[in-house]
Amino acid sequence: MQQVSSSRYPLDELVAVFRRLLGPEGCPWDRQQTHETLKPYLIEEANEVLAAIDENDMAHLQEELGDVLMQIVFHCALAEERGDFDINDVIAGITEKMIRRHPHVFGDAKADSPEEVLRLWQQIKKEERADNS
């Protein structure tokens, strides 16, 4: 088995693996997959994460989170092939959302309790939906 080197950005290596799997000389099974055909695997892996949490088994949780991440990268690689978006777009989008939805950390808003944070989160989410309508 080929050893994967550690790097500062190990996600880049996983993305490169999927680009190769989906490339002309890649894996026939992977190359025939679509977002639709992968749906059951994403659900299965998410359920396995939940089971690992219920078991309080951190080694199992680490493994299953890796499997969920693999599914995310797989979907992003498929989308990149079609020119829809890539993993960097997904990461940038969630990073912006987390900053936007935590103005009590990254801005001037005040939220001193988990309940206040949840109220603020829901308010921001509601405003985002209204803006997108």
Secondary structure as the mmCIF struct_conf table of DSSP 4:
data_model
#
loop_
_struct_conf.conf_type_id
_struct_conf.id
_struct_conf.beg_label_comp_id
_struct_conf.beg_label_asym_id
_struct_conf.beg_label_seq_id
_struct_conf.end_label_comp_id
_struct_conf.end_label_asym_id
_struct_conf.end_label_seq_id
HELX_LH_PP_P HELX_LH_PP_P1 GLN A 2 SER A 6
BEND BEND1 ARG A 8 ARG A 8
HELX_RH_AL_P HELX_RH_AL_P1 PRO A 10 LEU A 22
BEND BEND2 GLY A 23 GLY A 23
TURN_TY1_P TURN_TY1_P1 PRO A 24 GLU A 25
BEND BEND3 GLY A 26 GLY A 26
HELX_RH_AL_P HELX_RH_AL_P2 PRO A 28 ARG A 31
TURN_TY1_P TURN_TY1_P2 GLN A 32 GLN A 32
HELX_RH_AL_P HELX_RH_AL_P3 HIS A 35 GLU A 55
TURN_TY1_P TURN_TY1_P3 ASN A 56 ASN A 56
HELX_RH_AL_P HELX_RH_AL_P4 MET A 58 ARG A 82
TURN_TY1_P TURN_TY1_P4 GLY A 83 GLY A 83
BEND BEND4 ASP A 84 ASP A 84
HELX_RH_AL_P HELX_RH_AL_P5 ILE A 87 ARG A 100
TURN_TY1_P TURN_TY1_P5 ARG A 101 ARG A 101
HELX_RH_AL_P HELX_RH_AL_P6 PRO A 103 PHE A 106
BEND BEND5 GLY A 107 ASP A 108
BEND BEND6 SER A 113 SER A 113
HELX_RH_AL_P HELX_RH_AL_P7 PRO A 114 ASN A 132
#
